[in-house]
Amino acid sequence: MDHAAFRALAPLCWRAPSAHNTQPWRLRYEPGAIHVGWDPAHTLPAADPTGRDLRLSLGAFVESCLIVAADAGLRLEYVAEYDERHHRVGRLRPAPHRYPTPFRIADVWQRRTDRGTFAAAGPEQDTLATLDAVARQAGGGVRAVPDPDRLGVLLRAADRRVYGDPTVVAELRRWLRLSPTHPDYHADGLNDRCLALSRPAATGLRAALAAYPVLRPLGLPRLLAAADDPLARGGAVLVLVGPADLDRPGQVEFGRVLLRVWLALHTAGLAAHPLSQLIDVAVTRTALGALLDVAPDRLLHVTRVGRPTRPAPRSARRLDTV
Ligand SMILES: Cc1cc2nc3c(=O)[nH]c(=O)nc-3n(C[C@H](O)[C@H](O)[C@H](O)COP(=O)(O)O)c2cc1C
């Protein structure tokens, strides 16, 4: 197996998305295979206690590796071998054929989360049908929330709950890079530019979070929840729905589906802005399930989707030299 050829492509694979941009994946090169696993130090035990977003991110990384390798002419396949104890999801190994995918390296490289304003016209019906078909191949589906305006109340409720939890806020602070002077600004986490924060807004947020223990009882969570209204920046809200009783290895597989959905959006000129808090918080998850008439535990991912009005900033990566 040509490890050197794959190593040269690794920075492209690193463009995979991950919750809080922790880039939790790890590769171990062994004769005949490249093992994909994760580093528990780069997971989100407070914000993602079930590990759902960790596994979706790992699946997105696996799919990125397969697409990048295929487009570079490397014949690789993925064998799932989920092992919670050893923090492994599976391995890449030589295959007789290239991985079949409609996506190219350029798609993986150029896709980005866009938290900005979307144009008035949302995704077309046939794009929604294409996305749904991508998920259906794996036994899931993509559903549009019928009336996104009704989500505003749910989103504020979810945000208040998230900002009201000191452990979740402490963890978020660990991954925020609100000033270019942060030592990891160019390596990982969520920076001010990607969060679409002006310099004063970034400074204000930094100060508010630093004073969190004092300000929390005085209503800071409510203030932070009210400070941003992503739904006002346009777009449709789509939900990735999985099959009933999806197990942990199945969630990794759906991370692969999630990446395919995002790349299908990207190639249609659209971008995604996830709103995971809606399904992280039990009460809003239940309400969203009721809105869609889907069992709440089948909701895997929620995202605002639309046509960008300007290019979104590129997020940081720990491995960034191609
Ligand atoms: C499973 C998953 C959950 C995510 N949840 C959120 C979210 O709730 N809010 C948000 O703004 N971004 C969310 N993101 C987007 C990540 O923050 C983003 O992928 C990361 O910062 C890297 O940026 P990029 O997508 O532009 O490459 C999520 C991404 C993944 C894969």
The ligand as a MOL file (V3000), in Angstrom:
LIG
                    3D

  0  0  0     0  0            999 V3000
M  V30 BEGIN CTAB
M  V30 COUNTS 31 33 0 0 0
M  V30 BEGIN ATOM
M  V30 1 C -21.7340 16.8800 13.0580 0
M  V30 2 C -21.5150 18.3630 12.9090 0
M  V30 3 C -22.2520 19.2410 13.7080 0
M  V30 4 C -22.0820 20.6270 13.5530 0
M  V30 5 N -22.8450 21.4940 14.2990 0
M  V30 6 C -22.7100 22.8300 14.1320 0
M  V30 7 C -23.5710 23.7570 14.8100 0
M  V30 8 O -24.4340 23.3630 15.6040 0
M  V30 9 N -23.4130 25.0760 14.5690 0
M  V30 10 C -22.4860 25.5460 13.6870 0
M  V30 11 O -22.4040 26.7570 13.4930 0
M  V30 12 N -21.6510 24.6900 13.0140 0
M  V30 13 C -21.7670 23.3590 13.2070 0
M  V30 14 N -20.9800 22.4890 12.4870 0
M  V30 15 C -20.0250 23.0140 11.5020 0
M  V30 16 C -18.5970 22.9980 12.0320 0
M  V30 17 O -18.4110 23.9990 13.0060 0
M  V30 18 C -17.6550 23.1810 10.8400 0
M  V30 19 O -17.7530 22.0360 10.0330 0
M  V30 20 C -16.2170 23.3650 11.2550 0
M  V30 21 O -16.0630 24.5630 11.9600 0
M  V30 22 C -15.2730 23.3710 10.0390 0
M  V30 23 O -15.6660 24.3640 9.1230 0
M  V30 24 P -16.0460 24.0350 7.6070 0
M  V30 25 O -17.3040 23.2300 7.6240 0
M  V30 26 O -16.2420 25.3940 6.9720 0
M  V30 27 O -14.9220 23.2750 7.0080 0
M  V30 28 C -21.1330 21.1160 12.6220 0
M  V30 29 C -20.3920 20.2100 11.8440 0
M  V30 30 C -20.5840 18.8500 11.9830 0
M  V30 31 C -19.8000 17.8980 11.1270 0
M  V30 END ATOM
M  V30 BEGIN BOND
M  V30 1 1 1 2
M  V30 2 1 2 3
M  V30 3 2 2 30
M  V30 4 2 3 4
M  V30 5 1 4 5
M  V30 6 1 4 28
M  V30 7 2 5 6
M  V30 8 1 6 7
M  V30 9 1 6 13
M  V30 10 2 7 8
M  V30 11 1 7 9
M  V30 12 1 9 10
M  V30 13 2 10 11
M  V30 14 1 10 12
M  V30 15 2 12 13
M  V30 16 1 13 14
M  V30 17 1 14 15
M  V30 18 1 14 28
M  V30 19 1 15 16
M  V30 20 1 16 17
M  V30 21 1 16 18
M  V30 22 1 18 19
M  V30 23 1 18 20
M  V30 24 1 20 21
M  V30 25 1 20 22
M  V30 26 1 22 23
M  V30 27 1 23 24
M  V30 28 2 24 25
M  V30 29 1 24 26
M  V30 30 1 24 27
M  V30 31 2 28 29
M  V30 32 1 29 30
M  V30 33 1 30 31
M  V30 END BOND
M  V30 END CTAB
M  END
